[in-house]
Amino acid sequence: MIDYQVSYDQSSGVYQVIGIGITSREFQTTLSQVIGPGITYTFKVQARNAIGLSDHSAELSVLAAVLPDRVAAPTLTPTFADSVVVVDWTAVHDQIAEYGALITEYHVYIRQADEATYTEVSEDCPPTDVDLIQNT
């Protein structure tokens, strides 16, 4: 083996070579266009020796995404049931174009009496689970 060649596709179905003559098993580059949220980038590699290039490797797909905006402070909805608290908040805009991936869950924490410790009170709350949360 002499070197490697790396190609990528940005959800178009057309691969472009972005690295030739790579002699290590790691490769870092700056793509010529801006990486956009919601776009899946697919990479594949070929090895080259004196005879030519190998078949392509299996593909590696990476979804470009960013963290969603911070959720606004929650409010409490008064209830008359003992030991029941309904936490309500405004949902973060769930736009793939903005974040690159759908919001799949919320986590709700309660601050303890020491005012320094938080305990998770509901794990993996789906954005639409009205039995666990009141999500507006």
C-alpha positions in Angstrom: 0.0 0.0 0.0 1.3 3.4 -0.9 -1.5 5.8 0.2 -5.2 6.5 0.6 -7.8 8.5 -1.2 -10.9 10.0 0.6 -14.1 11.0 -1.1 -17.3 12.5 0.2 -20.9 13.3 -0.8 -23.2 15.9 0.7 -26.6 14.2 0.2 -26.4 14.7 -3.6 -25.4 11.1 -4.7 -22.2 12.4 -6.3 -18.9 11.8 -4.6 -16.0 14.2 -4.7 -12.4 13.4 -4.0 -11.2 15.6 -1.1 -7.9 13.9 -0.3 -5.3 12.2 -2.4 -1.9 10.8 -1.3 -2.8 10.4 2.3 -0.2 8.4 4.1 -1.7 8.1 7.6 -5.0 6.5 8.7 -6.4 9.9 9.8 -7.4 12.7 7.5 -8.6 16.3 8.3 -9.7 18.9 5.8 -11.8 22.0 5.4 -14.7 21.5 3.0 -14.9 24.1 0.3 -18.6 24.9 1.0 -20.2 25.7 4.3 -21.4 22.7 6.3 -25.1 23.1 6.7 -27.3 21.7 9.5 -29.6 18.9 8.4 -27.2 17.6 5.7 -25.8 14.1 5.9 -22.2 13.9 4.7 -21.0 10.5 3.6 -17.4 9.5 3.4 -15.5 6.6 1.8 -11.9 5.6 1.4 -9.8 3.8 -1.1 -6.3 2.4 -0.7 -3.8 2.7 -3.5 -0.7 0.6 -4.4 1.5 0.3 -7.4 -1.3 -1.4 -9.3 -4.1 1.1 -8.6 -7.0 2.0 -6.3 -8.9 -0.6 -4.3 -12.7 -0.8 -4.2 -14.3 1.9 -2.0 -14.7 1.2 1.7 -18.1 0.9 3.4 -19.6 4.4 3.8 -19.5 6.5 7.0 -22.4 8.9 7.3 -22.5 11.9 9.6 -25.5 14.2 10.1 -24.4 17.8 10.6 -26.4 19.2 13.5 -26.1 21.8 16.3 -27.5 22.0 19.8 -31.0 23.5 20.0 -31.7 26.8 21.6 -32.0 27.0 25.4 -35.5 26.3 26.7 -37.1 29.3 28.3 -37.7 29.1 32.1 -40.6 26.7 32.9 -43.7 27.7 34.8 -45.9 25.7 37.2 -49.6 25.1 36.6 -51.6 25.1 39.8 -53.2 21.7 40.6 -55.4 20.6 43.5 -54.1 17.1 43.7 -51.6 16.3 46.5 -48.0 16.0 45.5 -48.7 16.7 41.8 -46.8 19.4 40.0 -47.3 20.2 36.4 -44.3 21.8 34.7 -45.0 23.8 31.6 -42.6 25.4 29.1 -42.6 26.7 25.5 -41.2 24.1 23.2 -38.0 25.0 21.3 -38.6 25.4 17.6 -38.2 21.9 16.1 -36.8 22.9 12.7 -34.4 20.6 10.9 -33.2 23.5 8.8 -32.2 25.4 11.9 -30.7 22.6 14.0 -30.1 19.7 11.6 -32.0 17.2 13.7 -35.4 16.9 15.3 -35.7 17.5 19.0 -36.5 14.0 20.3 -36.9 14.5 24.1 -36.7 16.9 27.0 -35.2 16.2 30.5 -36.8 17.8 33.5 -34.7 18.5 36.7 -35.7 19.7 40.1 -33.4 21.8 42.3 -33.0 20.3 45.8 -33.2 22.2 49.1 -29.4 22.8 49.1 -30.0 25.0 46.0 -26.9 23.4 44.4 -28.0 19.9 43.5 -30.4 19.0 40.7 -32.2 15.7 40.4 -33.7 14.5 37.1 -37.3 13.8 37.7 -38.3 12.6 34.2 -36.0 10.9 31.8 -36.4 11.1 28.0 -39.6 13.1 28.0 -40.9 13.0 24.4 -41.9 16.5 23.2 -45.5 15.4 22.9 -46.0 13.2 26.0 -48.8 15.1 27.8 -49.1 12.5 30.5 -45.6 13.5 31.8 -45.4 17.1 30.8 -47.6 19.9 29.6 -45.7 21.2 26.6 -46.9 24.3 24.8 
